[in-house]
Amino acid sequence: NSIGDEGATALTEMLKENTTLQKLHEYYSYIGDEGATSLEVMLEDRAFYLDVCLKLQRGRRATLLHVSEMLKENTLLQLDISQSLNDCDITALTKILKENTTLQQLNISYNCIGTGGATALGKMLKENVTLQQLDVYGNCLGNVGATGLVEFLKENTTLQQLNVGFNSIGNGGATALAEMLKENSTLQQLDVSHNSIGNEGVTTLAEILKENTTLQQLNVGFNSIGNGGATALAEMLKENRTLQQLSVSDNSIGDGG
């Protein structure tokens, strides 16, 4: 839908009197500054409000400031912001999230987040103690950005799900993730699909997963994995005792793999 500012303001008026609603999903609503301001004011006094999911209007950077203010005062559990954020925006948002103690799910997929934003996210994860799910699918992390993000996950003790699919992280990014998994003891789900990862990268991951005891789901689909990488994954599965789901769809694995 496209409720925009006018719809968000009307929705706010209703919520002022409602005393039972616990979840509001406003995805694909194109809310701008005026609507976000109305929601922010309402949320300051509504502790029961648990879940907000926004798609911000492109080019309306001030709207992000309102979202940041919400995170300072409100007990949000989930935040979804798509198609509007760049590195500067993410850096500003992560400064708030370092001190936030309620948000559990953050979806910032399909934005324009690169190396700077990824590193800022990583530093935030070093200090944040409540975030459990992070989705950065479809951004521009690349090898360097992925490395900057996961370096700080070595010390994180709360994140359970990480999606870095469709970010062109390549073998270098896969290697960085493997190094992180050596030390991280809480991550349970990892999605690295659509990332041009080949045999080298997946072999490095597989080697580390022989000893990892926490990861339960791994998606390496839509990459460039051949028979060599498939063999490495098979050898890993002989020793790993915790992985429950493994997706290798749409790779280059032949009969020999």
C-alpha positions, 0 to 999 in steps of 0.5 A: 500500500501507499498510505503516505504521511496523511494515512500515517497521521490518521493511523496515529490518531486511532492508536492514541485511543486504542489500548490493545494493539501490540503489532503494526506492520506498515511495510511498503507505506512510503511514510515521509517526515510528517507521518514519521513525526506523528508516529514518533510523538504517539510512540513516546507514550505507548509502551505496548507498541512492539513492532514497527515496519517502515519503508521510508520515502526515498530522499527523505533523510529527516525521516530517519531522524524520527525513527532514531528518536523512536529507538531512544524512547520506545520499546520497539522489537522489530524495525524494517527500513528498505530502499532509502539508506546509505552509509551515512544513514546507517552510521547515524542509526547504529549510534542509537542502536549501540545503547538500545536495549529492546530491538531484536530484529533489524531488516535493512535489506535492499538499501545502498549500504557499502563498506562504511555502513557495514563497518558501523554495523559491526561496531554496533554489534560489538556493544549491542546486547539485544539484537538477535536478527540482522538482515542486510540482503541486497546491499553493496557490502562486497568483500571488504564490507563483509569483513568489516561487519563480521570482524566484530561478531567474534565478540557478539553474544546475542545475534542468532540470525545473519543474512548477508545474501546478494552482497558480492562478498565472494571468497574473501567475504566467505573466509572472513565469515569462517574466521568469525565462526571460529570464535562466535558461539551464538549464531544459529542461521547464516545466509550467504546466497547469491554472493559469487562464492566459489570452491575456495570460499565454501571449502574454508567455511566447511573446514571451520564448520567441522568444529562449530557447535552452534550453527543450525542453518546454512544457505550457500545457494546461488553461488559458484560452488563446484564439485570441489566445494560440494566434496568439502561440504560433504566431509564437513557433514561427517564431523559436524553434529549441529547443522540441521539445514544446508541449502546448496541449490543453483550452484555448479555441482555435477555428478562428481559432487 
